[in-house]
Amino acid sequence: MARHSFIQMSKLPNVKGRISYITSHARQENLYATYRTADNEFWSNLARESQQECKRSGAEGKCIEARELIIALPEVYTRYEPQQVLEDFTEEFRRRYGVECVSALHHNKRKTNYHIHLIFSERKLLPEPDIKIATRSVFYDETGKRVRTKKEITGEDGQIQKGCTVIKKGEIYESHLFTVKDDKFKSEPFLREVKEIYTDLINRHISDPEQQLKVFDKNSVYLPTKKIGKNNPKAAEIAADNTARQEWNRTADMALLSGISEAKILEVKQTEIYEKANQSIKSKGWLPNLFRGIVAKAKDFLQNLIREKDMPPKPTLDIDMAEFRHMRNLMIKVQDKARKIKNLQDKVLPQLKQQLADTKGLFKGKERKALEVKIKETEAEIADRLDKIPDTLKEDGYPDVQVFMRTFREMESVVEQCNRDLAAWERQVKEKQKPTQREQTKSPERESVLKRLRQLQAEGKQKHQPKQKKKSFDRDSR
């Protein structure tokens, strides 16, 4: 499986406090750089106006003053100059969205998670303050909500009730330094776009294909795994959940290589995991153990489909096309690996488990122990072999098995059609032309076929390959 980027967004009800926390050397053990596009006055004014707007609107819950992105960086980034990395990532956001930012570059305490905190405003500063002057007296109740008449905030004693406000005619009753919040910042499309932007930016400065990242595709055959943060009380639960998801992902790879269609795997994922998980949540609430059980049953369901499916024959090619021949050889290579795994899954492992079941008796403890060890070793070998299949494809530029298989099937379709066209052309030439004329006639549309094959290869690899660098970081160590 390809490594996925980790980019998370959160709401900030106390932006000044959060800025102080992420930029403080006293509070951060491994703080390498900080960067601001606006001063403290901007953030103080932003916080105050956000709170005023929230109070006026009567909205329930905490007031959101700003938002924060956490962007995990591969450890190779520790070789780059921290300040330049931070400024590059921050200015990329400011350039695209035109809002002010504060950022910091950290390691966690164990130095296992190199990451950027990027706080951004959802509002822009107005060119001139928008000041509203009362043309008549304006009244606000104790919650800050505007009311129509003075009577609504007057007590039985004729006095203005505590906490209520009266703005007299000619006085300023409302002022704005900022625009209203831009709703796009709380949308799913925005977060998806940000993930694409920063994953691409991270990959521009990584030359090693093994270190390059990709954005997880929710519509793929795979299940996403979760990141385990420091001191997370649910770390063991998340780790167990990730193990179940990884088992499904490995099984999905085997299904693809066994000739099961992508559409069928997606159908199993939808019906056996998502739909059953939704039913479970509605009836019993979120139960992690139950979800893992659902994933395990879906994996078993998919494995049964694999067992019923014979491995597809090795692909052949009637005409000499280097573009497809290379893909065919790569396909044969991973299919051979898949056949060995299938043998371990369908023959070796069941035989060992049957031997263990048959080994009974008081004096067979040593034999049972040896078989249990052998079973665990075989299961570990299967998992290791499955993990290495995507690595083989990644070396050739394909991010995962799903993308490779999709590209291969499309190219295979083009070649098969070309073979059919070529056979029809040869029959036509043989019937209508003399031998000397046939020798001078070239195969029709060959160049267009080659062009299409090259195009499909490029499209398959494009999702995983970084764009050309626009500028380079200083690669000297800190």
C-alpha positions in Angstrom: 0.0 0.0 0.0 1.2 3.5 -0.8 1.9 5.9 2.1 -0.9 8.4 2.6 -0.6 12.0 3.6 -2.0 13.1 6.9 -3.6 16.6 6.9 -6.2 17.4 9.6 -8.3 20.4 10.1 -9.8 21.6 13.5 -11.8 24.5 14.8 -10.3 27.1 17.1 -12.6 28.7 19.8 -9.5 30.5 21.3 -7.2 31.6 18.5 -5.0 33.8 20.6 -4.4 31.0 23.1 -3.7 28.5 20.4 -1.2 30.8 18.7 0.6 31.4 22.0 0.8 27.6 22.6 2.2 26.5 19.2 4.7 29.4 18.9 6.1 29.3 22.5 9.6 27.8 23.0 8.8 27.5 26.7 5.7 25.3 26.0 7.1 23.3 23.0 10.1 21.0 23.5 11.0 20.7 19.8 10.0 24.0 18.1 12.1 24.7 15.0 10.5 27.7 13.3 7.5 30.1 13.5 6.0 32.4 10.9 3.3 35.1 10.8 1.7 36.9 8.0 -0.2 39.3 10.4 0.7 40.8 13.8 -0.9 40.2 17.2 -3.3 43.1 16.8 -4.9 41.4 13.8 -5.6 38.2 15.7 -6.9 40.1 18.8 -9.3 42.1 16.6 -10.3 38.9 14.8 -11.1 37.1 18.0 -13.1 40.1 19.4 -15.1 40.5 16.2 -15.8 36.8 15.9 -17.1 36.7 19.5 -19.3 39.8 18.9 -20.7 38.3 15.7 -21.4 35.0 17.4 -23.2 36.8 20.3 -25.3 39.0 17.9 -26.4 35.9 15.9 -27.5 34.0 19.0 -25.7 30.9 17.8 -25.4 28.1 20.3 -22.1 26.3 21.2 -18.6 27.7 21.1 -17.6 30.6 18.8 -15.2 29.5 16.1 -12.6 32.3 15.8 -10.3 30.6 13.2 -9.2 27.2 11.9 -6.0 25.1 12.1 -4.4 22.6 9.8 -1.9 20.0 11.0 0.3 18.8 8.2 2.5 15.7 8.8 5.8 15.8 7.0 8.0 12.8 6.1 11.2 12.6 8.2 13.2 13.4 5.1 12.1 17.0 5.6 14.3 17.2 8.7 17.2 17.6 6.3 15.7 20.8 4.9 16.1 24.3 6.5 13.1 24.6 8.8 12.3 28.3 8.4 12.2 27.9 4.6 10.0 24.9 4.7 7.5 26.6 7.0 7.4 29.8 5.0 7.0 27.9 1.7 4.0 25.9 3.1 2.4 29.0 4.7 2.8 31.3 1.8 1.3 28.6 -0.5 -1.9 28.8 1.6 -1.9 32.6 1.8 -1.4 32.9 -2.0 -4.2 30.5 -2.8 -6.8 31.7 -0.4 -5.8 35.3 0.5 -6.2 35.0 4.2 -3.7 35.7 7.1 -1.9 32.8 8.8 0.3 31.9 11.8 2.4 28.7 11.6 4.9 26.6 13.5 7.1 23.6 12.7 7.4 21.0 15.5 8.5 17.5 16.4 6.6 15.6 19.0 8.5 14.7 22.2 9.7 11.3 20.9 10.7 13.0 17.5 8.6 10.5 15.6 6.2 13.1 14.1 7.5 16.1 12.2 4.6 18.4 11.5 3.4 21.9 10.7 0.6 23.7 12.6 -1.0 26.3 10.3 -3.6 28.6 11.8 -5.7 30.6 9.3 -8.4 33.2 9.4 -11.8 32.6 7.8 -12.2 36.3 7.4 -10.3 39.0 5.4 -9.5 42.5 6.7 -11.7 45.2 5.1 -9.9 48.0 3.3 -11.7 50.5 5.6 -13.6 49.7 8.8 -17.4 49.4 8.3 -18.9 51.6 11.0 -22.6 51.8 11.6 -24.1 54.9 13.3 -27.5 54.6 15.0 -30.2 56.8 13.4 -32.3 56.1 16.5 -31.7 54.4 19.8 -30.7 50.7 19.5 -31.4 48.2 22.3 -29.7 44.9 23.1 -30.8 42.3 25.7 -28.5 40.5 28.2 -27.5 37.9 25.6 -26.3 40.7 23.1 -29.3 40.1 20.8 -30.9 43.2 19.3 -34.5 43.9 20.3 -37.0 46.3 18.8 -38.1 48.4 21.8 -36.8 49.7 25.1 -39.7 48.1 26.9 -38.3 44.7 26.1 -35.2 45.3 28.3 -36.9 47.4 31.0 -37.8 45.9 34.4 -40.8 46.5 36.5 -39.0 49.3 38.3 -38.6 51.2 35.0 -34.8 50.6 34.9 -32.8 49.0 32.2 -32.2 45.3 33.2 -28.7 44.2 34.2 -26.6 43.2 31.2 -28.8 45.0 28.6 -27.4 47.8 26.5 -28.8 51.0 25.0 -27.0 52.7 22.1 -28.3 56.3 21.7 -29.0 58.0 18.4 -25.7 59.2 16.7 -23.5 56.7 18.5 -21.7 53.8 16.9 -23.8 50.6 17.5 -21.8 48.2 15.2 -18.4 48.2 13.6 -16.6 45.7 11.4 -12.9 45.4 10.6 -13.4 42.1 8.8 -15.5 40.5 6.1 -18.0 37.8 7.0 -16.7 34.2 7.3 -16.1 32.4 4.0 -18.2 29.3 4.2 -15.9 27.3 1.9 -13.4 26.8 4.7 -15.8 24.5 6.5 -16.7 22.4 3.5 -15.5 18.9 2.6 -14.4 20.0 -1.0 -12.1 22.6 0.6 -10.4 20.0 2.9 -10.0 17.6 -0.1 -8.4 20.4 -2.1 -6.0 21.3 0.7 -5.0 17.6 1.0 -4.2 17.5 -2.7 -2.3 20.8 -2.7 -0.1 19.9 0.3 0.5 16.3 -0.7 1.7 17.6 -4.1 3.9 20.2 -2.4 5.4 17.6 -0.1 6.2 15.3 -3.0 7.9 18.0 -5.1 10.8 17.9 -2.6 11.1 14.2 -2.2 13.3 12.4 -4.8 12.8 8.9 -3.3 9.6 7.3 -4.7 9.3 5.1 -1.6 8.9 8.3 0.5 6.3 10.0 -1.8 2.8 10.3 -0.5 -0.7 10.1 -2.0 -4.1 11.4 -0.8 -6.4 8.5 0.2 -9.2 8.0 -2.2 -12.5 7.2 -0.4 -13.9 5.6 -3.5 -11.0 3.1 -3.8 -11.3 -0.6 -2.9 -9.2 0.1 0.2 -10.1 1.2 3.8 -8.2 4.1 5.4 -6.1 3.6 8.5 -6.0 6.1 11.3 -3.1 8.0 12.8 -2.4 7.4 16.5 -1.5 10.6 18.2 0.7 11.0 21.3 -0.8 10.0 24.6 -4.0 8.9 22.9 -6.1 6.9 25.5 -7.6 4.9 22.6 -4.2 3.9 21.1 -4.7 0.2 21.5 -8.2 0.4 20.1 -7.1 2.3 17.0 -4.1 0.0 16.5 -6.5 -3.0 16.5 -8.8 -1.2 14.1 -5.9 -0.4 11.8 -4.9 -4.1 11.8 -8.4 -5.2 10.6 -8.4 -2.5 7.9 -4.9 -3.6 6.7 -6.1 -7.2 6.5 -8.9 -6.0 4.2 -6.6 -4.0 2.1 -4.2 -6.9 1.5 -7.2 -9.1 0.6 -8.4 -6.5 -1.8 -5.0 -6.6 -3.6 -5.2 -10.3 -3.9 -8.7 -10.1 -5.3 -7.6 -7.7 -8.0 -4.7 -9.9 -9.0 -6.9 -12.9 -9.0 -9.1 -11.4 -11.7 -12.0 -10.2 -9.5 -13.3 -6.9 -10.9 -12.8 -3.6 -9.1 -16.6 -3.1 -9.3 -17.2 -6.4 -7.5 -14.8 -5.6 -4.7 -16.4 -2.1 -4.3 -19.8 -3.8 -4.1 -18.5 -6.1 -1.3 -17.0 -3.2 0.5 -20.3 -1.3 0.3 -22.7 -4.1 1.2 -20.5 -6.1 3.7 -18.8 -3.2 5.5 -20.4 0.2 5.1 -24.0 -0.9 5.0 -23.6 -3.3 7.9 -21.6 -0.8 9.9 -24.3 1.8 9.4 -27.0 -0.6 10.5 -25.0 -1.5 13.6 -24.4 2.1 14.5 -28.2 2.9 14.2 -29.2 -0.1 16.4 -26.3 -0.3 18.9 -24.2 2.8 18.6 -20.5 2.9 17.7 -18.9 -0.3 19.0 -15.2 -0.7 17.8 -15.1 -4.4 18.4 -18.3 -4.9 16.4 -16.9 -2.8 13.5 -13.7 -4.9 13.5 -15.8 -8.0 13.4 -17.8 -6.6 10.4 -14.5 -5.9 8.5 -13.2 -9.4 9.4 -16.3 -11.0 8.0 -16.1 -8.9 4.8 -12.5 -10.0 4.4 -13.5 -13.6 4.8 -16.3 -13.1 2.2 -13.8 -11.7 -0.3 -11.3 -14.5 0.4 -14.0 -17.0 -0.5 -14.5 -15.2 -3.8 -10.8 -15.5 -4.4 -10.7 -19.2 -3.6 -13.6 -19.8 -6.1 -11.7 -17.8 -8.8 -8.9 -19.5 -10.7 -5.9 -17.3 -11.3 -6.1 -15.7 -14.7 -3.8 -17.1 -17.5 -0.7 -15.2 -18.3 -1.4 -12.4 -20.7 -0.2 -12.8 -24.3 0.5 -10.4 -27.1 0.3 -11.2 -30.8 2.0 -8.0 -32.0 5.3 -6.5 -30.8 4.4 -3.4 -28.7 7.1 -2.5 -26.2 4.6 -0.4 -24.2 2.3 -3.3 -23.5 5.0 -5.9 -23.3 6.5 -4.1 -20.4 3.1 -3.9 -18.6 2.5 -7.6 -19.4 5.8 -8.6 -17.9 5.1 -6.6 -14.8 1.6 -8.2 -14.6 3.2 -11.7 -14.9 5.6 -10.8 -12.1 3.0 -9.7 -9.6 0.7 -12.6 -10.6 3.5 -15.1 -9.9 3.8 -13.5 -6.4 0.0 -13.7 -6.0 0.0 -17.4 -7.0 2.6 -18.2 -4.3 0.5 -16.3 -1.7 -2.6 -18.1 -2.8 -0.8 -21.5 -2.4 0.2 -20.4 1.2 -3.4 -19.3 1.9 -5.3 -22.1 0.3 -3.0 -25.1 0.9 -0.1 -24.6 3.3 -2.0 -22.7 6.0 -5.1 -24.9 6.0 -2.9 -28.1 6.2 -1.0 -26.7 9.2 -4.2 -25.8 11.0 -5.6 -29.3 10.2 -2.4 -30.9 11.6 -2.8 -28.8 14.7 -6.5 -29.9 15.1 -5.4 -33.5 14.7 -2.6 -33.3 17.1 -4.3 -34.3 20.4 -3.2 -36.0 23.5 -1.4 -35.3 26.7 2.0 -35.8 25.4 1.6 -33.8 22.2 2.2 -30.4 23.7 5.6 -29.9 22.1 4.2 -30.8 18.6 1.3 -28.5 19.1 3.5 -25.6 20.1 5.8 -26.2 17.1 2.7 -26.2 14.8 1.3 -23.0 16.4 4.7 -21.3 15.8 4.7 -22.6 12.2 1.1 -21.2 11.6 2.1 -17.8 13.0 5.2 -17.7 10.8 3.1 -18.7 7.7 0.6 -16.0 8.5 3.4 -13.4 8.9 4.9 -14.6 5.6 1.6 -14.1 3.8 1.2 -10.6 5.2 4.8 -9.7 4.3 4.4 -11.0 0.7 1.2 -9.1 0.3 2.8 -5.9 1.5 5.6 -6.3 -1.0 3.4 -6.5 -4.1 2.5 -2.8 -4.0 6.2 -2.0 -3.5 7.0 -3.8 -6.8 4.5 -1.7 -8.6 5.5 1.5 -6.9 9.1 1.0 -8.2 7.5 1.3 -11.7 5.5 4.4 -10.8 2.1 2.9 -9.9 0.8 4.0 -6.4 -1.1 0.8 -5.7 -2.5 -2.4 -7.2 -5.9 -0.9 -8.0 -4.4 1.8 -10.2 -2.0 -0.7 -11.9 -4.8 -3.2 -12.7 -7.1 -0.4 -14.0 -4.3 0.8 -16.3 -3.4 -2.7 -17.4 -7.0 -3.7 -18.3 -7.5 -0.5 -20.3 -4.2 -1.2 -22.2 -5.2 -4.8 -22.7 -8.5 -3.7 -24.2 -6.7 -1.4 -26.6 -4.3 -4.1 -27.7 -7.1 -6.7 -28.2 -9.0 -4.3 -30.4 -5.8 -3.6 -32.3 -5.2 -7.4 -32.8 -8.8 -7.8 -34.2 -8.3 -4.8 -36.5 -5.0 -6.2 -37.7 -6.4 -9.6 -38.4 -9.3 -8.1 -40.4 -6.8 -5.9 -42.3 -4.6 -8.8 -43.2 -7.5 -10.8 -44.5 -8.6 -7.9 -46.6 -5.1 -7.3 -48.0 -4.7 -11.0 -48.7 -7.9 -11.1 -50.7 -7.4 -8.0 -52.7 -3.6 -7.4 -53.2 -0.6 -9.2 -54.7 2.3 -10.3 -52.4 4.5 -7.3 -53.5 1.7 -4.9 -52.7 1.1 -6.5 -49.3 4.8 -6.1 -48.3 4.6 -2.3 -49.0 1.4 -1.8 -47.0 1.8 -0.9 -43.3 -0.6 -1.9 -40.5 -3.4 0.6 -40.1 -3.6 2.9 -37.1 -0.5 1.5 -35.4 0.9 4.9 -34.4 -2.4 5.9 -32.9 -2.5 2.6 -30.9 1.0 3.2 -29.6 0.1 6.8 -28.7 -2.9 5.6 -26.7 -0.9 3.0 -24.8 1.7 5.6 -23.8 -1.1 7.9 -22.8 -2.7 5.3 -20.5 0.7 4.5 -18.9 1.3 8.2 -18.2 -2.2 8.6 -16.7 -1.8 5.6 -14.5 1.5 6.9 -13.1 0.6 10.6 -13.0 -1.4 10.3 -9.7 1.8 9.2 -7.9 4.5 11.2 -9.5 5.5 14.7 -8.1 5.5 17.8 -10.3 8.7 19.5 -11.2 10.2 21.6 -8.4 9.6 25.3 -8.5 12.3 25.9 -5.9 14.6 23.7 -3.8 15.0 23.7 -0.1 18.5 23.8 1.4 19.3 20.1 1.9 22.0 20.7 4.5 21.2 19.2 8.0 20.1 21.5 10.7 
